[in-house]
Amino acid sequence: MVDDYATFFRVFSQVSKAIHSGENTREILEHIVTNIKEILGAKGCVFWIVDHADCTIETMISHGFPYRNLTGVDYDTLTTIFDPADGPIVTIDDARTDARIPEIDTIGKKSVGSIVGMFFSILGSCEGILAVYFYNQRTLGSNELEILTALGEQGAIALHKARSYDAKMLQNLRQMVEGLAMALEAKDEMTHGHSVKVADFARAVARKMELSAEQVETVYHGGLLHDIGKIGMEDAILTRLGILSRKEMDIVRQHPEIGARITQPLSFLNDVVPLIKHHHERYDGTGYPNGLKGDKIPLGARILTVCDAFETMIAGRKHLDKMSIEDAALNMQQGAGSKFDPEIVSVLFQALLDEPDLINGGLSPAAINCIRNCQGRLTKQSPPPNQMFL
């Protein structure tokens, strides 16, 4: 055991140094599972990174005997084998007879005795699951469990550091792009703040539709960036919205595809690109750029279409008169089923009723009554919502 501890401290020191020097996370995890196997005299060791929000296995790193009955399982099977409800340490005394272990490889199942699993928090909905398996039935002593825990925690620390850094970097990059979009928008007094308001409406709608936190954020960022394709357009055209010639309108209609091309190379905006590209599609298929119809339009884009139109109506433009909330609600209700997804219009109405502060100055009693009436008419004609996000 003295030799085991000497090896452990050497490995622990190496892993700590690798973490703090920013070495490749996968290589750190490979180093950990390799040394756990050697220190504990195990048949093999596996480290999974699972995302409980998406119910997926992101990564699986293993070393030792290729035990497919563990390494070949899906998320549901893995979380059945290693269920946190069973405690922080899951022990399977004999894998050959335990019903939790599937028979993906019957020969392999007969070759493994005991399995020990542990859980390690990483970041958000992501968790690490570390498992070590042995030739025969084996009960780990307290010192061995300490070694397993310490090295598993080192792996979790490496992942947490890497993901926190990545998340911060993505946030900074998104803020830079969104800041550019806002600065360009500010050149026109009539549209200043439009994208922020669209984003606020869209986020409220996405939450009402009970989309995942990640999807809500995607819709919000899509709202902020939906008009970024107007960057290269002449100010003279943008200030004439409402009285454009056919040729000028053809130029303006290019902005969703231009916006998609601008953001496409930015991998941290991949989830936003379809929303930017398709936010001018119409529910009946008469929109642009691709004439998509109904649920063929990404859900996030359908949300932006509704929120973009509503904000434009109540804010007005230089050559488009500002509407009252009541008139805008009536216009949205009348456009439901042709221009807009009826279900999303109804959800927008509910969001406004539940969060009247979304509107500057709130809602008057007359506006509240009108929105309720419009929503009631929509409820009778709305089809079930389609939740396909992309």
C-alpha positions as CSV (number, residue, x, y, z in Angstrom):
1,M,0.0,0.0,0.0
2,V,3.0,2.3,0.6
3,D,3.9,1.9,-3.0
4,D,0.3,2.6,-4.0
5,Y,0.4,5.8,-2.1
6,A,3.7,6.9,-3.6
7,T,2.3,6.3,-7.1
8,F,-0.9,8.1,-6.1
9,F,0.9,11.2,-4.9
10,R,3.1,11.2,-8.0
11,V,0.0,11.0,-10.3
12,F,-1.9,13.6,-8.2
13,S,1.0,16.0,-8.5
14,Q,1.2,15.5,-12.2
15,V,-2.5,15.9,-12.8
16,S,-2.6,19.1,-10.6
17,K,0.3,20.6,-12.6
18,A,-1.4,19.7,-15.9
19,I,-4.7,21.3,-14.8
20,H,-3.1,24.6,-13.7
21,S,-0.9,24.8,-16.8
22,G,-4.0,24.4,-19.0
23,E,-3.1,21.1,-20.7
24,N,-5.6,19.2,-22.8
25,T,-8.5,18.0,-20.7
26,R,-8.9,14.8,-22.5
27,E,-5.3,13.9,-22.0
28,I,-5.7,14.7,-18.3
29,L,-8.7,12.3,-18.0
30,E,-6.8,9.6,-19.9
31,H,-3.9,9.9,-17.5
32,I,-6.3,9.6,-14.6
33,V,-8.2,6.5,-15.7
34,T,-4.9,4.8,-16.7
35,N,-3.3,5.4,-13.3
36,I,-6.5,4.4,-11.4
37,K,-6.4,1.1,-13.1
38,E,-2.7,0.6,-12.3
39,I,-2.9,1.8,-8.7
40,L,-5.9,-0.3,-7.8
41,G,-5.0,-3.3,-9.8
42,A,-8.2,-3.1,-11.7
43,K,-9.3,-4.7,-14.9
44,G,-10.3,-1.3,-16.3
45,C,-11.5,2.2,-15.6
46,V,-14.0,4.5,-17.3
47,F,-14.8,8.3,-17.0
48,W,-18.1,9.5,-18.5
49,I,-19.2,13.1,-18.9
50,V,-23.0,13.2,-19.0
51,D,-25.4,16.1,-19.6
52,H,-28.5,15.5,-17.6
53,A,-30.3,18.4,-19.3
54,D,-30.0,16.8,-22.7
55,C,-29.9,13.2,-21.4
56,T,-26.8,12.5,-23.4
57,I,-23.3,11.0,-22.8
58,E,-20.9,13.7,-24.1
59,T,-17.6,11.9,-23.7
60,M,-16.5,8.4,-22.6
61,I,-12.8,7.8,-21.8
62,S,-11.6,4.3,-20.8
63,H,-8.5,2.3,-20.2
64,G,-8.0,-1.4,-19.7
65,F,-10.1,-4.4,-20.7
66,P,-12.7,-3.3,-23.3
67,Y,-15.8,-4.0,-21.2
68,R,-18.5,-3.2,-23.7
69,N,-21.3,-3.9,-21.2
70,L,-20.3,-0.6,-19.6
71,T,-18.5,1.4,-22.4
72,G,-21.2,0.5,-24.9
73,V,-24.3,1.7,-23.0
74,D,-26.5,4.7,-23.7
75,Y,-27.5,7.4,-21.3
76,D,-30.6,5.8,-19.9
77,T,-28.8,2.5,-19.2
78,L,-25.7,4.3,-17.7
79,T,-27.9,6.3,-15.3
80,T,-29.8,3.2,-14.3
81,I,-26.5,1.3,-13.5
82,F,-25.2,4.4,-11.6
83,D,-28.1,6.0,-10.0
84,P,-27.3,8.9,-7.5
85,A,-30.3,7.8,-5.5
86,D,-28.2,4.7,-4.5
87,G,-25.7,7.0,-2.7
88,P,-22.5,8.8,-3.6
89,I,-20.7,5.4,-4.2
90,V,-22.5,2.7,-6.2
91,T,-21.1,-0.8,-5.7
92,I,-22.0,-3.7,-7.9
93,D,-20.7,-6.8,-6.1
94,D,-20.9,-9.2,-9.0
95,A,-21.5,-7.8,-12.6
96,R,-22.1,-11.4,-13.9
97,T,-25.4,-11.7,-11.9
98,D,-26.5,-8.1,-11.5
99,A,-29.5,-7.2,-13.5
100,R,-28.4,-3.6,-14.0
101,I,-25.5,-4.7,-16.3
102,P,-26.8,-5.4,-19.8
103,E,-25.5,-8.3,-21.9
104,I,-24.1,-6.3,-24.8
105,D,-21.1,-8.7,-24.8
106,T,-22.0,-11.9,-22.9
107,I,-18.3,-13.1,-22.9
108,G,-17.2,-9.7,-21.5
109,K,-19.9,-9.9,-18.8
110,K,-18.5,-13.2,-17.5
111,S,-15.1,-11.7,-17.3
112,V,-15.8,-8.9,-14.7
113,G,-16.6,-9.2,-11.0
114,S,-17.1,-6.1,-8.9
115,I,-17.7,-2.6,-10.2
116,V,-17.5,0.6,-8.1
117,G,-18.9,3.9,-9.4
118,M,-18.7,7.5,-8.2
119,F,-20.3,10.9,-9.2
120,F,-18.5,14.2,-9.6
121,S,-20.2,17.6,-10.2
122,I,-18.7,19.5,-13.1
123,L,-20.7,22.5,-14.2
124,G,-24.4,23.1,-14.6
125,S,-26.2,20.0,-15.8
126,C,-23.0,18.2,-16.6
127,E,-21.7,15.5,-14.3
128,G,-18.8,13.1,-14.3
129,I,-19.3,9.4,-13.6
130,L,-16.2,7.4,-12.7
131,A,-16.3,3.6,-12.7
132,V,-13.6,1.0,-11.9
133,Y,-14.1,-2.7,-12.5
134,F,-12.2,-5.8,-11.3
135,Y,-11.5,-9.4,-12.3
136,N,-13.1,-10.8,-9.3
137,Q,-15.4,-9.7,-6.5
138,R,-13.6,-7.0,-4.7
139,T,-14.4,-4.6,-1.8
140,L,-12.4,-1.4,-1.8
141,G,-10.9,-0.3,1.5
142,S,-11.3,3.3,2.8
143,N,-7.8,4.2,1.6
144,E,-8.5,2.9,-1.9
145,L,-11.8,4.8,-1.9
146,E,-9.9,8.0,-0.9
147,I,-7.5,7.5,-3.9
148,L,-10.4,6.9,-6.3
149,T,-12.3,10.0,-4.9
150,A,-9.2,12.3,-5.1
151,L,-8.3,11.4,-8.6
152,G,-12.0,11.6,-9.8
153,E,-12.2,15.1,-8.2
154,Q,-9.1,16.1,-10.1
155,G,-10.8,15.1,-13.3
156,A,-13.9,17.1,-12.4
157,I,-11.7,20.1,-11.5
158,A,-10.0,20.0,-14.9
159,L,-13.4,19.8,-16.7
160,H,-14.9,22.6,-14.6
161,K,-12.0,24.9,-15.3
162,A,-12.0,24.2,-19.0
163,R,-15.8,24.6,-19.3
164,S,-15.9,27.7,-17.1
165,Y,-13.2,29.3,-19.3
166,D,-15.0,28.2,-22.5
167,A,-18.3,29.6,-21.2
168,K,-16.7,32.9,-20.3
169,M,-15.0,33.1,-23.6
170,L,-18.2,32.4,-25.5
171,Q,-20.0,35.0,-23.4
172,N,-17.4,37.6,-24.1
173,L,-17.4,36.8,-27.9
174,R,-21.2,37.0,-28.1
175,Q,-21.2,40.3,-26.2
176,M,-18.7,41.7,-28.7
177,V,-20.8,40.7,-31.7
178,E,-24.0,41.8,-30.1
179,G,-22.4,45.1,-29.0
180,L,-21.5,45.7,-32.6
181,A,-25.0,45.0,-33.7
182,M,-26.4,47.4,-31.1
183,A,-23.9,50.2,-32.1
184,L,-24.9,49.9,-35.7
185,E,-28.6,50.0,-34.8
186,A,-28.1,53.1,-32.7
187,K,-27.3,55.1,-35.9
188,D,-31.1,55.2,-36.6
189,E,-33.1,56.9,-33.8
190,M,-36.2,55.1,-34.9
191,T,-34.8,51.6,-34.6
192,H,-32.5,52.2,-31.6
193,G,-33.3,49.6,-29.1
194,H,-35.4,47.5,-31.4
195,S,-33.4,44.3,-31.2
196,V,-33.1,44.5,-27.4
197,K,-36.9,44.8,-27.2
198,V,-37.4,41.9,-29.7
199,A,-35.0,39.8,-27.7
200,D,-36.9,40.6,-24.4
201,F,-40.2,39.6,-26.0
202,A,-38.7,36.5,-27.5
203,R,-37.2,35.4,-24.2
204,A,-40.5,35.9,-22.4
205,V,-42.3,33.8,-25.1
206,A,-39.7,31.0,-25.0
207,R,-40.0,30.8,-21.3
208,K,-43.8,30.6,-21.5
209,M,-43.4,27.8,-24.0
210,E,-41.2,26.0,-21.4
211,L,-38.2,25.6,-23.7
212,S,-34.9,24.6,-22.1
213,A,-32.7,27.2,-20.6
214,E,-30.3,26.8,-23.5
215,Q,-33.0,27.3,-26.0
216,V,-34.3,30.4,-24.2
217,E,-30.8,31.9,-24.4
218,T,-30.5,31.0,-28.1
219,V,-33.8,32.7,-28.8
220,Y,-32.7,35.8,-26.8
221,H,-29.4,36.0,-28.7
222,G,-31.3,35.5,-31.9
223,G,-33.4,38.5,-31.1
224,L,-30.3,40.6,-30.4
225,L,-28.7,39.6,-33.7
226,H,-31.7,39.0,-36.1
227,D,-31.0,42.2,-38.1
228,I,-27.2,42.0,-38.1
229,G,-27.4,41.4,-41.9
230,K,-28.4,45.1,-42.3
231,I,-24.8,46.0,-41.5
232,G,-23.8,46.4,-45.1
233,M,-26.9,48.2,-46.3
234,E,-27.0,51.9,-47.1
235,D,-28.5,54.1,-44.5
236,A,-30.6,55.8,-47.1
237,I,-32.4,52.5,-47.7
238,L,-32.9,51.6,-44.1
239,T,-34.4,55.1,-43.3
240,R,-36.9,54.6,-46.1
241,L,-38.5,51.5,-44.7
242,G,-42.2,51.7,-45.5
243,I,-41.8,53.6,-48.8
244,L,-39.2,51.4,-50.6
245,S,-39.2,50.8,-54.3
246,R,-39.3,47.2,-55.5
247,K,-35.6,47.2,-56.2
248,E,-34.8,48.6,-52.7
249,M,-37.1,46.0,-51.1
250,D,-35.2,43.3,-52.9
251,I,-32.0,44.6,-51.4
252,V,-33.5,44.7,-47.9
253,R,-34.8,41.1,-48.3
254,Q,-31.2,39.9,-48.5
255,H,-30.5,40.8,-44.9
256,P,-31.5,37.5,-43.3
257,E,-29.1,35.5,-45.6
258,I,-26.4,38.2,-45.2
259,G,-26.8,37.9,-41.4
260,A,-26.5,34.1,-41.6
261,R,-23.4,34.4,-43.7
262,I,-21.8,36.8,-41.2
263,T,-22.5,34.6,-38.2
264,Q,-21.9,31.2,-39.8
265,P,-18.1,31.2,-39.4
266,L,-18.5,32.0,-35.7
267,S,-19.0,28.5,-34.1
268,F,-20.3,30.0,-30.8
269,L,-23.3,31.3,-32.8
270,N,-24.1,28.1,-34.7
271,D,-27.4,27.7,-32.8
272,V,-28.4,31.3,-33.7
273,V,-27.7,31.1,-37.4
274,P,-31.0,29.4,-38.4
275,L,-33.0,31.9,-36.4
276,I,-31.3,34.8,-38.1
277,K,-31.8,33.3,-41.6
278,H,-35.4,32.4,-41.2
279,H,-36.9,35.2,-39.1
280,H,-38.8,36.6,-42.2
281,E,-40.4,33.3,-43.2
282,R,-44.2,33.4,-43.0
283,Y,-46.3,30.7,-41.6
284,D,-48.2,30.2,-44.8
285,G,-44.9,29.8,-46.8
286,T,-45.0,33.2,-48.6
287,G,-42.0,34.6,-46.7
288,Y,-38.3,34.8,-47.5
289,P,-35.5,33.7,-48.1
290,N,-36.7,30.0,-48.6
291,G,-40.4,30.1,-48.5
292,L,-40.6,27.7,-45.6
293,K,-44.0,26.9,-44.3
294,G,-45.5,26.0,-40.9
295,D,-43.3,23.8,-38.6
296,K,-40.7,23.6,-41.4
297,I,-39.7,27.0,-40.1
298,P,-37.4,26.6,-37.0
299,L,-39.4,27.3,-33.8
300,G,-36.9,29.9,-32.7
301,A,-37.3,31.8,-36.0
302,R,-41.1,31.6,-35.6
303,I,-40.8,33.2,-32.2
304,L,-38.6,36.0,-33.6
305,T,-41.0,36.6,-36.5
306,V,-43.9,37.3,-34.1
307,C,-41.9,39.4,-31.7
308,D,-40.1,41.4,-34.5
309,A,-43.5,42.3,-36.1
310,F,-45.2,43.2,-32.8
311,E,-42.3,45.4,-31.7
312,T,-42.2,47.2,-35.1
313,M,-45.9,47.8,-34.9
314,I,-45.9,49.4,-31.4
315,A,-42.7,51.4,-32.0
316,G,-43.3,52.6,-35.5
317,R,-40.8,53.7,-38.1
318,K,-40.0,56.9,-39.9
319,H,-42.5,56.1,-42.6
320,L,-44.7,53.6,-40.6
321,D,-47.1,55.0,-38.1
322,K,-46.8,53.7,-34.5
323,M,-49.8,51.6,-33.5
324,S,-51.6,51.4,-30.2
325,I,-51.3,48.1,-28.3
326,E,-54.9,47.4,-29.1
327,D,-54.4,47.9,-32.9
328,A,-51.1,45.9,-32.8
329,A,-52.9,43.0,-31.0
330,L,-55.6,42.9,-33.6
331,N,-53.1,42.9,-36.4
332,M,-51.2,40.1,-34.8
333,Q,-54.4,38.1,-34.3
334,Q,-55.5,38.7,-37.9
335,G,-52.1,37.6,-39.2
336,A,-52.1,34.4,-37.2
337,G,-52.2,31.4,-39.5
338,S,-50.9,33.4,-42.5
339,K,-47.9,35.5,-41.4
340,F,-47.5,34.1,-37.9
341,D,-47.7,30.8,-36.0
342,P,-51.0,31.2,-34.1
343,E,-49.7,29.3,-31.1
344,I,-46.8,31.7,-30.7
345,V,-49.0,34.8,-31.1
346,S,-51.2,33.4,-28.3
347,V,-48.2,32.8,-26.1
348,L,-47.0,36.3,-26.7
349,F,-50.4,37.6,-25.6
350,Q,-50.1,35.5,-22.5
351,A,-46.6,36.8,-21.8
352,L,-47.8,40.4,-22.1
353,L,-50.7,39.7,-19.7
354,D,-48.4,38.1,-17.2
355,E,-45.6,40.5,-17.6
356,P,-47.1,43.9,-18.5
357,D,-43.8,45.6,-17.8
358,L,-42.5,44.2,-21.1
359,I,-44.3,47.2,-22.5
360,N,-42.9,50.6,-21.6
361,G,-45.5,52.1,-19.4
362,G,-47.4,48.9,-18.9
363,L,-50.8,47.9,-20.2
364,S,-54.0,50.0,-19.9
365,P,-57.2,48.2,-18.9
366,A,-58.4,48.6,-22.5
367,A,-55.3,47.0,-23.9
368,I,-55.6,44.1,-21.4
369,N,-59.2,43.5,-22.4
370,C,-58.3,43.7,-26.1
371,I,-55.4,41.2,-25.8
372,R,-57.6,38.8,-23.9
373,N,-60.3,38.9,-26.5
374,C,-57.7,38.4,-29.3
375,Q,-56.2,35.5,-27.4
376,G,-59.6,34.0,-26.9
377,R,-60.3,34.0,-30.7
378,L,-56.9,32.5,-31.3
379,T,-57.4,29.7,-28.8
380,K,-60.4,28.4,-30.9
381,Q,-58.3,28.1,-34.1
382,S,-54.8,27.3,-32.9
383,P,-53.3,23.9,-33.8
384,P,-51.1,22.0,-31.2
385,P,-47.7,23.7,-30.9
386,N,-44.7,22.1,-32.6
387,Q,-41.6,22.0,-30.4
388,M,-38.9,21.2,-33.0
389,F,-36.4,23.9,-32.2
390,L,-34.0,23.8,-35.2
